[in-house]
Amino acid sequence: GGAAKCHITPVTRAHRIVLKTIMGVAYTYPTEQLLKDFNALDVGQIYILRLATYFRANLGEFQAVNHSYPTRSSAHADYLIPAVNTTFAQRFHLSLAPRVYNALDVDLRGIVGVDGFKLGLRRYLLSLGVVESDQLTTFMS
């Protein structure tokens, strides 16, 4: 969860090379187009999929916003994001999971069952693309 970009970048590069080798395309083939052609998720999207699916399967372990004030959080049945002091802690999966889950579309979060949610989330991530999906894991200080 707290892996730095310097650790993720080699994995992302290897992922691109493997996909390009499997598809039999040139090394210079655009990665974004390759992911669309192959209907595949980027490493960051796979992380979001795993993170949100973990959160959905373990909803009982996380605390929902529980007040009657007319706020955005209470209107969408959001979950509390733990208060942390460091950027590293914000990237930890127990802090990032509720943030990503809260950022998802309300209709997507309303899908019944973990398997249906996972399939819907995969489709949603594919429709967003790599850049837009990465915005789900960005956080406010």
N, C-alpha and C positions, 0 to 999 in steps of 0.2 A: 504494500500500500504506500509506503514512503519511498519508493524507488525514485531516484533522481533521473532526470533526463539523460544523463551520461550513461546510465545503466540500461535505459529503455532503447536508446538509439541503436545500439548494435543488434538488438532483438528485432527492431523494426526493419533494419537493413536486411537482415537474414530472411525475414518474412517476405520482403519484396523480391529478393533473389530466388527464393524457393517458388513463389507464385509465378515469376517470369519463366523459370525453368520448366515448371509443370505445364504452363500454357504454351511454351515453345515460342515465346516472343523475344525480341531483341532486348538487351540490357537497357537500352535508351528509351524503351516504350514507356509512356507516361503512367505512373503508378495509379493515379486517380482513375484513369480510364481502365486500367487493368482490373482494379477492384470492382468497377461497374460491370465489366465484361464477364468476370469470373463470379460475380455475385458474392464477393468475399468481404469480410470485415477487416479493417486495419487493426494493428495491435492495440491501439488506444480504444477502439470500439469494442474489441474483445474484452478488454479490461472493464469498460463500462457495463457490458452485458453481464459479466461475471459478478461485478459489484452490485448491480441492481437486482439480479436474480438472487444473490445471497441475502440481500436486504428483504426482498419480497418473501423468501422462504422463512425468514426469521423475524417477521413483523412484531411478534409478541415480545421480543427482547428490546425493542426500541419504544421510546415514549412519544405518543402523539401529542400535538398541541391540544391542550384541554382547557379552553376558556370560552366564554360566550361573547367576547368582544368581537365586533364585526371587522376582523382583519383578514388580509389575504391568506394567512396561515390557517385560520379557523375555517374559512370558506372552502378551502381545498383539502382539508383533512391532512395537513402537512405533519411531518415528524420533527421533533426537536433535534437541533444540531448541537452536539456537545460544545461547550465553551472551552477553547484551548488557547494557549498563549503563544505558540510558535507555528511557523509555517510548516515545519516538518509534521507537527501533530495534526494540522489541517489536512494533510495529504494521507494520513493514516486511515485505513478503511472504515473504522468505526465512526470517524468524523465525516469522511467523504461519502459514505453510502447514503445516509439520510439526505445529504445535500444533492446528490445526483438524483435520488428517487423523488425528492420534492420538485426538482427541475423538470421532471417528465410531465407529459401531457396528462391531464386529469382522466381523459378517456382511456389512455393506456394503463394507468394505474388501476382503473376500474375493472380490468379484465379478470375474470374468475379463474383461479388456479395458477400455479407456478409455471406449468408447461405452456399454457396459453399466453401468459405474460411474457415468457421468454421468447416465444415465437413472434409475438407482437412487437416486442422491443427490438428484436433482430431486424424486422421489416422497417421499423421506425429509424433505426440507425443507418440502414442501407439507404433510406430515402433522404436522410440528412446529409450524408457525405462525411468525409474525414474532418474537415475544418469545423463544420457546425457541431459535430459530435464532441470535438475537443473542448468546446465551450461549456459542455456539461460538467467537466471536471475542473474548470477554473473556479476560483473562489474569491470572495471579497475578503479583504483584510479586516 
